[in-house]
Amino acid sequence: MRKSPKRRLGALFFGLLTGFLTLTGITLAASVPADTSAYTAVADSLVQRAAADVDRVTALVASGVMARAQLEQAQERQADAQDQALLARILYANTRIEDMSDEDASSMIEAAKRRVDRQAGVVAQRQDLLVKGILAKSDLTAAQEELESRKGVYELAIQRVQLLNNLRHMAAAEEQYQRDAQAALARSVMIRFDGSGAFDPADLNKIRARYEKHFGATLPISALGQTLVHQAMGLDHRNRVDVALNPDSAEGVWLRSLLQHLNIPYLAFRAAVPGAATAPHIHIGTGSSRLKIAALPRDHA
């Protein structure tokens, strides 16, 4: 069975934690727990240990037992542990992607990039030592593998922010329709189906199951109920669902047909709205509050 993106992220993150913990003498079970709070707890404990190590080395440097360079190394490990804890709280968390704040998104990207840069420095140092015959090739290989893992986490962080931006673009498109007076243009980019005039969120499981059975893939939901994005834009998105599908694609046509069969209302966006960068999607449920759709065409196919 193919792992979900979040499960794959969990496995990757767990691998990074396990490697770090091995160096510090801590061991974990080989499986990835379902409760992601375990990651945060372990990451926070690493921050505490790193801080204690900085205090210990600081005292030894002050007494002349250790060199200043060793304190700088301990401080570097502390900064790395802090960035890892930040990623545990934001990148690999149960928080919905649509509820991520701009500050969290920026912090996540910056932390992941710093960890890549630090490890790139480690690899460069070990390459130099290998050339001088001071270091074994296996030590360089381990550092290079760690660098690739960190690059993978950095790419995942970038992808997550891109998904967040796409969601905001979708919400921006809905808000734009409130101000859009060009009904002819609206007819060409949006489809409206009134159905029963109401959507019961309990029907979502039925829709998901049918979609997965038909396409062998998970229904690509981009917004489930009210989100911080919709809240900030003054849109009531409760009891509504956004699905990241082009309504004219095979999957989009199938989903619209199913919704019509079930008599469930929806709004299908075919393209961007002038002045708002967005992507096509299908909005299940009645239009969000403040969304003016009275003049738009109705699809009763």
NUKE-323563 format. One record per residue (C-alpha): residue in one letter; residue number from 1; x, y, z. Coordinates in steps of 0.001 Angstrom, whole numbers. Example, Ala and Ser with C-alpha at 12.3 -4.5 7.8 and 13.67 -1.06 7.14 Angstrom:
{rest a, nr 1, px 12300, py -4500, pz 7800}
{rest s, nr 2, px 13670, py -1060, pz 7140}
This chain:
{rest m, nr 1, px 0, py 0, pz 0}
{rest r, nr 2, px 1298, py 3444, pz -939}
{rest k, nr 3, px 2094, py 5633, pz 2060}
{rest s, nr 4, px 350, py 8987, pz 2387}
{rest p, nr 5, px 2509, py 12156, pz 2057}
{rest k, nr 6, px 2184, py 12756, pz 5791}
{rest r, nr 7, px 3188, py 9174, pz 6561}
{rest r, nr 8, px 6207, py 9461, pz 4270}
{rest l, nr 9, px 7113, py 12731, pz 5977}
{rest g, nr 10, px 6786, py 10979, pz 9328}
{rest a, nr 11, px 9138, py 8205, pz 8229}
{rest l, nr 12, px 11690, py 10722, pz 6944}
{rest f, nr 13, px 11488, py 12875, pz 10055}
{rest f, nr 14, px 11736, py 9796, pz 12263}
{rest g, nr 15, px 14866, py 8758, pz 10379}
{rest l, nr 16, px 16466, py 12133, pz 11022}
{rest l, nr 17, px 15590, py 11985, pz 14702}
{rest t, nr 18, px 16888, py 8436, pz 15023}
{rest g, nr 19, px 20216, py 9397, pz 13457}
{rest f, nr 20, px 20615, py 12358, pz 15778}
{rest l, nr 21, px 19577, py 10371, pz 18814}
{rest t, nr 22, px 22067, py 7625, pz 18011}
{rest l, nr 23, px 24860, py 10200, pz 18247}
{rest t, nr 24, px 23579, py 11361, pz 21627}
{rest g, nr 25, px 22956, py 7928, pz 23115}
{rest i, nr 26, px 19146, py 7878, pz 22950}
{rest t, nr 27, px 17223, py 5089, pz 21205}
{rest l, nr 28, px 13665, py 4951, pz 19871}
{rest a, nr 29, px 11366, py 2209, pz 18616}
{rest a, nr 30, px 11811, py 1414, pz 14936}
{rest s, nr 31, px 8235, py 2308, pz 13986}
{rest v, nr 32, px 6699, py 5735, pz 13483}
{rest p, nr 33, px 4067, py 6424, pz 16177}
{rest a, nr 34, px 721, py 7803, pz 15108}
{rest d, nr 35, px 833, py 10481, pz 17815}
{rest t, nr 36, px 3115, py 13187, pz 16452}
{rest s, nr 37, px 3422, py 14775, pz 19904}
{rest a, nr 38, px 6130, py 12161, pz 20533}
{rest y, nr 39, px 8340, py 13909, pz 17974}
{rest t, nr 40, px 7873, py 17259, pz 19634}
{rest a, nr 41, px 8649, py 15784, pz 23060}
{rest v, nr 42, px 11864, py 14159, pz 21843}
{rest a, nr 43, px 12930, py 17258, pz 19920}
{rest d, nr 44, px 12331, py 19436, pz 22982}
{rest s, nr 45, px 14387, py 17060, pz 25119}
{rest l, nr 46, px 17245, py 17391, pz 22629}
{rest v, nr 47, px 17061, py 21179, pz 22978}
{rest q, nr 48, px 17298, py 20842, pz 26748}
{rest r, nr 49, px 20273, py 18492, pz 26504}
{rest a, nr 50, px 22010, py 20783, pz 24024}
{rest a, nr 51, px 21458, py 23793, pz 26324}
{rest a, nr 52, px 22866, py 21841, pz 29275}
{rest d, nr 53, px 25871, py 20882, pz 27168}
{rest v, nr 54, px 26496, py 24542, pz 26290}
{rest d, nr 55, px 26413, py 25430, pz 30009}
{rest r, nr 56, px 28831, py 22598, pz 30801}
{rest v, nr 57, px 31289, py 23509, pz 28039}
{rest t, nr 58, px 31061, py 27212, pz 28912}
{rest a, nr 59, px 32211, py 26440, pz 32452}
{rest l, nr 60, px 35042, py 24234, pz 31199}
{rest v, nr 61, px 36197, py 26891, pz 28731}
{rest a, nr 62, px 36137, py 29495, pz 31496}
{rest s, nr 63, px 38336, py 27252, pz 33649}
{rest g, nr 64, px 40752, py 26648, pz 30794}
{rest v, nr 65, px 39987, py 22926, pz 30433}
{rest m, nr 66, px 38413, py 23238, pz 26950}
{rest a, nr 67, px 39195, py 25396, pz 23937}
{rest r, nr 68, px 36869, py 28169, pz 22783}
{rest a, nr 69, px 36250, py 26272, pz 19544}
{rest q, nr 70, px 34521, py 23487, pz 21475}
{rest l, nr 71, px 32077, py 26006, pz 22946}
{rest e, nr 72, px 31287, py 27266, pz 19466}
{rest q, nr 73, px 30609, py 23693, pz 18370}
{rest a, nr 74, px 28276, py 23142, pz 21335}
{rest q, nr 75, px 26422, py 26365, pz 20519}
{rest e, nr 76, px 26089, py 25204, pz 16905}
{rest r, nr 77, px 24572, py 21906, pz 18112}
{rest q, nr 78, px 22168, py 23838, pz 20318}
{rest a, nr 79, px 21030, py 26001, pz 17396}
{rest d, nr 80, px 20556, py 22892, pz 15267}
{rest a, nr 81, px 18481, py 21218, pz 17981}
{rest q, nr 82, px 16326, py 24343, pz 18285}
{rest d, nr 83, px 15675, py 24340, pz 14543}
{rest q, nr 84, px 14839, py 20638, pz 14663}
{rest a, nr 85, px 12340, py 21261, pz 17480}
{rest l, nr 86, px 10757, py 24064, pz 15463}
{rest l, nr 87, px 10308, py 21719, pz 12498}
{rest a, nr 88, px 8787, py 19104, pz 14809}
{rest r, nr 89, px 6166, py 21621, pz 15936}
{rest i, nr 90, px 5332, py 23033, pz 12502}
{rest l, nr 91, px 6372, py 20811, pz 9588}
{rest y, nr 92, px 5476, py 17474, pz 11129}
{rest a, nr 93, px 2424, py 18244, pz 13231}
{rest n, nr 94, px -1275, py 17479, pz 13422}
{rest t, nr 95, px -2087, py 21108, pz 12643}
{rest r, nr 96, px -4022, py 21459, pz 9386}
{rest i, nr 97, px -2017, py 22967, pz 6546}
{rest e, nr 98, px -4682, py 25624, pz 5993}
{rest d, nr 99, px -4271, py 26831, pz 9603}
{rest m, nr 100, px -548, py 27557, pz 9270}
{rest s, nr 101, px 297, py 31211, pz 9845}
{rest d, nr 102, px 2653, py 33264, pz 7677}
{rest e, nr 103, px 5057, py 33454, pz 10595}
{rest d, nr 104, px 5067, py 29668, pz 11009}
{rest a, nr 105, px 5582, py 29145, pz 7282}
{rest s, nr 106, px 8524, py 31548, pz 7198}
{rest s, nr 107, px 10083, py 30091, pz 10361}
{rest m, nr 108, px 9716, py 26550, pz 8998}
{rest i, nr 109, px 11472, py 27367, pz 5714}
{rest e, nr 110, px 14267, py 29278, pz 7457}
{rest a, nr 111, px 14877, py 26521, pz 10030}
{rest a, nr 112, px 15016, py 23814, pz 7369}
{rest k, nr 113, px 17416, py 25915, pz 5268}
{rest r, nr 114, px 19714, py 26587, pz 8253}
{rest r, nr 115, px 19937, py 22841, pz 8951}
{rest v, nr 116, px 20885, py 22221, pz 5324}
{rest d, nr 117, px 23553, py 24939, pz 5434}
{rest r, nr 118, px 25040, py 23603, pz 8668}
{rest q, nr 119, px 25272, py 20080, pz 7333}
{rest a, nr 120, px 26745, py 21341, pz 4059}
{rest g, nr 121, px 29508, py 22885, pz 6170}
{rest v, nr 122, px 30070, py 19564, pz 7945}
{rest v, nr 123, px 30342, py 17756, pz 4603}
{rest a, nr 124, px 32861, py 20315, pz 3306}
{rest q, nr 125, px 34995, py 19906, pz 6434}
{rest r, nr 126, px 34937, py 16126, pz 6203}
{rest q, nr 127, px 35823, py 16188, pz 2517}
{rest d, nr 128, px 38889, py 18237, pz 3413}
{rest l, nr 129, px 39849, py 15817, pz 6179}
{rest l, nr 130, px 39364, py 12874, pz 3848}
{rest v, nr 131, px 41722, py 14415, pz 1289}
{rest k, nr 132, px 44292, py 14871, pz 4056}
{rest g, nr 133, px 43905, py 11239, pz 5082}
{rest i, nr 134, px 42610, py 12103, pz 8543}
{rest l, nr 135, px 39037, py 10830, pz 8063}
{rest a, nr 136, px 37567, py 7529, pz 6869}
{rest k, nr 137, px 35401, py 7606, pz 3730}
{rest s, nr 138, px 32487, py 6079, pz 5660}
{rest d, nr 139, px 32376, py 9152, pz 7905}
{rest l, nr 140, px 32071, py 11390, pz 4851}
{rest t, nr 141, px 29343, py 9161, pz 3374}
{rest a, nr 142, px 27309, py 9371, pz 6594}
{rest a, nr 143, px 27557, py 13167, pz 6547}
{rest q, nr 144, px 26510, py 13292, pz 2881}
{rest e, nr 145, px 23484, py 11071, pz 3565}
{rest e, nr 146, px 22451, py 13349, pz 6422}
{rest l, nr 147, px 22775, py 16339, pz 4097}
{rest e, nr 148, px 20500, py 14691, pz 1518}
{rest s, nr 149, px 17930, py 13943, pz 4247}
{rest r, nr 150, px 17945, py 17570, pz 5362}
{rest k, nr 151, px 17557, py 18708, pz 1768}
{rest g, nr 152, px 14526, py 16428, pz 1541}
{rest v, nr 153, px 12966, py 18055, pz 4606}
{rest y, nr 154, px 13700, py 21493, pz 3134}
{rest e, nr 155, px 11905, py 20534, pz -84}
{rest l, nr 156, px 8934, py 19236, pz 1911}
{rest a, nr 157, px 8766, py 22534, pz 3800}
{rest i, nr 158, px 8737, py 24439, pz 499}
{rest q, nr 159, px 5996, py 22179, pz -884}
{rest r, nr 160, px 3890, py 22702, pz 2232}
{rest v, nr 161, px 4094, py 26476, pz 1880}
{rest q, nr 162, px 3175, py 26153, pz -1793}
{rest l, nr 163, px 76, py 24177, pz -823}
{rest l, nr 164, px -818, py 26852, pz 1705}
{rest n, nr 165, px -442, py 29551, pz -937}
{rest n, nr 166, px -2637, py 27600, pz -3355}
{rest l, nr 167, px -5340, py 27383, pz -697}
{rest r, nr 168, px -5167, py 31127, pz -117}
{rest h, nr 169, px -5433, py 31708, pz -3831}
{rest m, nr 170, px -8609, py 29622, pz -3920}
{rest a, nr 171, px -10093, py 31645, pz -1072}
{rest a, nr 172, px -9035, py 34849, pz -2850}
{rest a, nr 173, px -10905, py 33702, pz -5947}
{rest e, nr 174, px -14114, py 33270, pz -3962}
{rest e, nr 175, px -13736, py 36698, pz -2372}
{rest q, nr 176, px -13067, py 38221, pz -5783}
{rest y, nr 177, px -16418, py 36949, pz -7020}
{rest q, nr 178, px -18123, py 39141, pz -4462}
{rest r, nr 179, px -16664, py 42175, pz -6200}
{rest d, nr 180, px -16754, py 40880, pz -9767}
{rest a, nr 181, px -19418, py 42617, pz -11830}
{rest q, nr 182, px -18579, py 40825, pz -15066}
{rest a, nr 183, px -21309, py 38179, pz -15163}
{rest a, nr 184, px -20334, py 37001, pz -18652}
{rest l, nr 185, px -16831, py 36229, pz -17490}
{rest a, nr 186, px -18199, py 34522, pz -14384}
{rest r, nr 187, px -20296, py 32208, pz -16543}
{rest s, nr 188, px -17214, py 31019, pz -18375}
{rest v, nr 189, px -15133, py 30204, pz -15320}
{rest m, nr 190, px -17639, py 28985, pz -12760}
{rest i, nr 191, px -20334, py 26305, pz -12559}
{rest r, nr 192, px -23083, py 26353, pz -9947}
{rest f, nr 193, px -25263, py 23433, pz -8888}
{rest d, nr 194, px -27830, py 24119, pz -6168}
{rest g, nr 195, px -28850, py 20537, pz -5406}
{rest s, nr 196, px -30843, py 20258, pz -2221}
{rest g, nr 197, px -29560, py 23634, pz -1063}
{rest a, nr 198, px -27644, py 22090, pz 1836}
{rest f, nr 199, px -24592, py 19907, pz 2425}
{rest d, nr 200, px -24304, py 17466, pz 5312}
{rest p, nr 201, px -20604, py 17048, pz 6259}
{rest a, nr 202, px -21441, py 13452, pz 7184}
{rest d, nr 203, px -21740, py 12762, pz 3438}
{rest l, nr 204, px -18055, py 13546, pz 2992}
{rest n, nr 205, px -16993, py 10063, pz 4084}
{rest k, nr 206, px -19286, py 8575, pz 1448}
{rest i, nr 207, px -17794, py 10847, pz -1214}
{rest r, nr 208, px -14254, py 10027, pz -123}
{rest a, nr 209, px -14895, py 6291, pz -183}
{rest r, nr 210, px -16406, py 6352, pz -3670}
{rest y, nr 211, px -13610, py 8512, pz -5051}
{rest e, nr 212, px -10907, py 6273, pz -3573}
{rest k, nr 213, px -12617, py 3144, pz -4897}
{rest h, nr 214, px -12988, py 4623, pz -8394}
{rest f, nr 215, px -9560, py 6263, pz -8767}
{rest g, nr 216, px -7463, py 4364, pz -6237}
{rest a, nr 217, px -6325, py 7647, pz -4695}
{rest t, nr 218, px -7290, py 9901, pz -1798}
{rest l, nr 219, px -9747, py 12730, pz -2473}
{rest p, nr 220, px -7455, py 15835, pz -2656}
{rest i, nr 221, px -9179, py 18007, pz -41}
{rest s, nr 222, px -7508, py 21410, pz 312}
{rest a, nr 223, px -9820, py 22997, pz 2899}
{rest l, nr 224, px -12129, py 21284, pz 5363}
{rest g, nr 225, px -14569, py 23610, pz 7105}
{rest q, nr 226, px -13565, py 27002, pz 8469}
{rest t, nr 227, px -9863, py 27842, pz 8167}
{rest l, nr 228, px -7694, py 30745, pz 9256}
{rest v, nr 229, px -7395, py 31735, pz 5611}
{rest h, nr 230, px -11171, py 32003, pz 5134}
{rest q, nr 231, px -11517, py 33678, pz 8543}
{rest a, nr 232, px -9002, py 36361, pz 7579}
{rest m, nr 233, px -10866, py 36988, pz 4341}
{rest g, nr 234, px -14226, py 37312, pz 6074}
{rest l, nr 235, px -15684, py 34174, pz 4472}
{rest d, nr 236, px -17869, py 31691, pz 6313}
{rest h, nr 237, px -16556, py 28303, pz 5166}
{rest r, nr 238, px -18203, py 26169, pz 7859}
{rest n, nr 239, px -19794, py 22936, pz 6607}
{rest r, nr 240, px -18060, py 23432, pz 3273}
{rest v, nr 241, px -15182, py 21610, pz 1595}
{rest d, nr 242, px -12719, py 22637, pz -1120}
{rest v, nr 243, px -11302, py 19924, pz -3389}
{rest a, nr 244, px -8201, py 20671, pz -5476}
{rest l, nr 245, px -9512, py 19307, pz -8780}
{rest n, nr 246, px -10036, py 20991, pz -12119}
{rest p, nr 247, px -13796, py 20622, pz -12715}
{rest d, nr 248, px -13159, py 19758, pz -16375}
{rest s, nr 249, px -10615, py 17011, pz -15648}
{rest a, nr 250, px -11714, py 13359, pz -15623}
{rest e, nr 251, px -11657, py 13358, pz -11825}
{rest g, nr 252, px -13453, py 16707, pz -11638}
{rest v, nr 253, px -16206, py 15661, pz -14055}
{rest w, nr 254, px -16675, py 12405, pz -12120}
{rest l, nr 255, px -16897, py 14232, pz -8788}
{rest r, nr 256, px -19408, py 16774, pz -10127}
{rest s, nr 257, px -21508, py 13928, pz -11512}
{rest l, nr 258, px -21460, py 12194, pz -8133}
{rest l, nr 259, px -22431, py 15402, pz -6305}
{rest q, nr 260, px -25324, py 15935, pz -8694}
{rest h, nr 261, px -26406, py 12315, pz -8238}
{rest l, nr 262, px -26375, py 12848, pz -4473}
{rest n, nr 263, px -28109, py 16232, pz -4935}
{rest i, nr 264, px -25275, py 18010, pz -3107}
{rest p, nr 265, px -24694, py 21687, pz -4015}
{rest y, nr 266, px -21305, py 22824, pz -5304}
{rest l, nr 267, px -19422, py 25619, pz -7020}
{rest a, nr 268, px -16789, py 24596, pz -9570}
{rest f, nr 269, px -14056, py 27089, pz -10488}
{rest r, nr 270, px -12490, py 26474, pz -13891}
{rest a, nr 271, px -9784, py 29141, pz -13930}
{rest a, nr 272, px -8320, py 32197, pz -12264}
{rest v, nr 273, px -10284, py 35361, pz -11565}
{rest p, nr 274, px -8721, py 38574, pz -12929}
{rest g, nr 275, px -6667, py 40146, pz -10165}
{rest a, nr 276, px -6440, py 36953, pz -8093}
{rest a, nr 277, px -3882, py 34231, pz -8798}
{rest t, nr 278, px -5550, py 30906, pz -8149}
{rest a, nr 279, px -6028, py 27346, pz -9295}
{rest p, nr 280, px -9201, py 25532, pz -10395}
{rest h, nr 281, px -11090, py 23722, pz -7629}
{rest i, nr 282, px -14491, py 22377, pz -6605}
{rest h, nr 283, px -16224, py 23927, pz -3609}
{rest i, nr 284, px -18652, py 21422, pz -2052}
{rest g, nr 285, px -21610, py 22989, pz -266}
{rest t, nr 286, px -23395, py 26277, pz -690}
{rest g, nr 287, px -21362, py 29375, pz -1505}
{rest s, nr 288, px -19403, py 30943, pz 1328}
{rest s, nr 289, px -21118, py 33911, pz 2943}
{rest r, nr 290, px -20566, py 37180, pz 1079}
{rest l, nr 291, px -20176, py 35216, pz -2184}
{rest k, nr 292, px -22571, py 36744, pz -4757}
{rest i, nr 293, px -23613, py 34026, pz -7188}
{rest a, nr 294, px -27215, py 34904, pz -8033}
{rest a, nr 295, px -26360, py 35888, pz -11612}
{rest l, nr 296, px -24213, py 32849, pz -12304}
{rest p, nr 297, px -25369, py 29936, pz -14509}
{rest r, nr 298, px -26769, py 26769, pz -12940}
{rest d, nr 299, px -25486, py 23362, pz -13989}
{rest h, nr 300, px -28307, py 20801, pz -13744}
{rest a, nr 301, px -26669, py 18186, pz -15961}
